[in-house]
Amino acid sequence: MAKSARPATKRKTAAKAPKGDVHVCNLPPVEERVLPPEVNPLRAQLIRVSDRKWVNGTVLHYAFFKNPASWRGAEAQRRAVRQAFKAWKDLGIGLVFEEVADLADAEVRIGFKRGDGSWSYVGRDVIDVADDPAERTMNFGWDLTTPYGRDTALHEIGHTLGFPHEHQNPNAGIVWNEDEAYRVFGGPPNDWDRAKVHWNILRKLPPGSVGGSDWDPDSIMHYQLPAGVIDVPEEFRTKPLVPKAGLSARDITWVRKFYPPLDKKKEPELKAFESRRLLIGAGEQVNFRIKPKFSRKYTMQTFGKADTVMVLFEDTGGTPRYVDGDDDSAYSRNARIEARLDRSREYILRIRLYYAQRAGESAVFMW
């Protein structure tokens, strides 16, 4: 997370090497999802890699706390966060970020409490875990106007988009000097207990949760690490690991993979009593337009042996407003939404596929 927020295509050189006195992100502990034992390894892998990602096209509203005063950030700090949201959006992704004044209207609620570290919930944990409008879903505990601080903002927004810590990638092959990690991060400025060190550093992510990607030590989601905390690769026994500044090439590739630009021309209409096959692969998404002929309650459901997340939005002047959603992944059922639709309005049904037992043998139907 030690990189700057300048355009992602113009990478800066690495920042000054850490000496063990660098603040790092402290993720809130959230219980890992336990999949049923009957879920086979391939299906589990495909579920995990997309598990906390948003459906593409989601509008994420963010707001800043004004009260209590200890959570209120100065204008320069708020500006740094806005610039970080813009840096992600400027990659051409399909997600939309919109600042709102009222915390009750925001999924992403941002505080600037000093002494509480910098952190964010990961992906849809923002709404699945931290659903109280009085709770922060993101906090910044240090100055964001420095190069390191600007990268902190990019890093925490990366978590909100659903990306975990890269140094916990199970494919990285990192062997930690655990005693040194507990010593370094147990001291200032982080002063973590052993549980926090394990959760944020030593804990490896579940196999398959990063889609089989190789380790990217330059990722915006990677910590700066002082020399001696890592035993393998051996080079980091005697030198620090300092990612280059900015979003890495792989950061850009992955965010565009999960959230590609949307094309409204490729949104076929879903009509009542007409089945539509889901001709997409794992991790991909299809979007349908719904223009109801009658104002009444409708049911939308997927069919076939597939894991999907399905979300219904109302199109309000070109901006999608969340109506309802369902995620059937790892369960022996299909995604299903029941909602009253108004004939004078238009809707968008977005379906992301986690896993299908056979390609093309799943469908969606509305009645």
Sequence and secondary structure as in RCSB ss.txt:
>XXXX:A:sequence
MAKSARPATKRKTAAKAPKGDVHVCNLPPVEERVLPPEVNPLRAQLIRVSDRKWVNGTVLHYAFFKNPASWRGAE
AQRRAVRQAFKAWKDLGIGLVFEEVADLADAEVRIGFKRGDGSWSYVGRDVIDVADDPAERTMNFGWDLTTPYGR
DTALHEIGHTLGFPHEHQNPNAGIVWNEDEAYRVFGGPPNDWDRAKVHWNILRKLPPGSVGGSDWDPDSIMHYQL
PAGVIDVPEEFRTKPLVPKAGLSARDITWVRKFYPPLDKKKEPELKAFESRRLLIGAGEQVNFRIKPKFSRKYTM
QTFGKADTVMVLFEDTGGTPRYVDGDDDSAYSRNARIEARLDRSREYILRIRLYYAQRAGESAVFMW
>XXXX:A:secstr
     S TTS         S                TTS HHHHHHHHHHTT   TT EEEEEE  SSGGG   H
HHHHHHHHHHHHHHTTT S EEEE S GGG SEEEE  TTS  EE  TTHHHHT   TTS SEE  S SSSHHHH
HHHHHHHHHHTT   GGG TTS  EE HHHHHHHHHSTTT   HHHHIIIII    TTTTTT    TT TTS  B
 TTSEEESGGGGTS B   SS  HHHHHHHHHHS    GGG  B  TT  EE    TT EEEEEE  SS EEEEE
EEESSEEEEEEEEEEETTEEEEEEEEE TTSSS  EEEEEE TTSEEEEEEEEEEESSTT  EEEE 
